[in-house]
Structure formats: structure tokens, C-alpha cells
Amino acid sequence: LEGCTGKIIGVLFGASWCPPCVSFSPKIKDLYDAISKDKEPFEIVLVSSDNSEKEMLGYTKDWLSLPFGSPQRQFLEKKYQLSDIPTLIILRPDGSVMTLKGRSDVNNFGKAAFYEWKGQTDM
């Protein structure tokens, strides 16, 4: 993805119709805004399970997303053995998986989660 080189990436699987996703969204947005303000190398990419492009665009205005209906969605769901949403997978700048439990990290540690992830890289 353009603009993601050299960054820690949070791959967020979610949808606007999903109550747990809607309740997690403000938490991840707060983390994203705080990290962006600190000019840290972090990006979120939404992999949407929304039913329409309009729903997805309403949910994704704060970060990058796969295009609606992208075949990459199914590929990524299989690759990361997705079982429910929301799920936040954190990738190192080289694309390798740092943690499959990013949602839990954000819920438990907020902004400090990013600095824990960053500490696991060579950044």
C-alpha cells in the first residue's frame, strides 16, 4: 500500500453494522489520532465486511481501506484465520505479523500499545 512503507500497520477487520466494531472504532481512532499527532510511523488499513460501498466509506473516513469488494478481503481473512470482527492485526514494517491481538492491546493499553509494538521493531 502506498504510504505504508517503513510503518507499523494495523490491519483492522470490521464493519459499520457490527456493534462491537462500532464500539471499538472510537478507541482505535483515538490511538490513531494520538500517534499521528506524534508523527509516529503508523497506519491503519480497514478490511471492511460492510454490505455496500456507501456503508464502508462512512466507516473508513479516518484511515486507509481496501477497495469495497476487493478479492484481497477473502485472502486476508484466510491468511489470518479470521473468526470474528473487529480484529486488529499488527504488522511490522516488513509485513510480518507482530500480534494478532491488537484489539486487546488497544483496549487494555490505549496509546501505550503502539509504543510496545514499536519496541518490538528496529525503529
C-alpha angles and dihedrals in degrees: 000000000000114000094021100090111123093010137113106246128210110203104204118197109196150118138218092237093056113095095206089049092050091050092047094048097078090050095052091042090053090050092046093049093048093047092046090050088053087051091235122163099257134127134176122214117193120216100196129210091187120138096231140023089244091057091047094049090052089053099043106048093113100054147013122290142185110257113269111271094014113163086222088077093069091042092053093044089055095041093054094034091236112202103168145001142280095044124160116198117190118214128195117235088264090058097252119133115263097177140348089203101069092129091057091047092052093046092049103036109017113195091358088069090070092054090050089053092045089052088060092061135064091252 
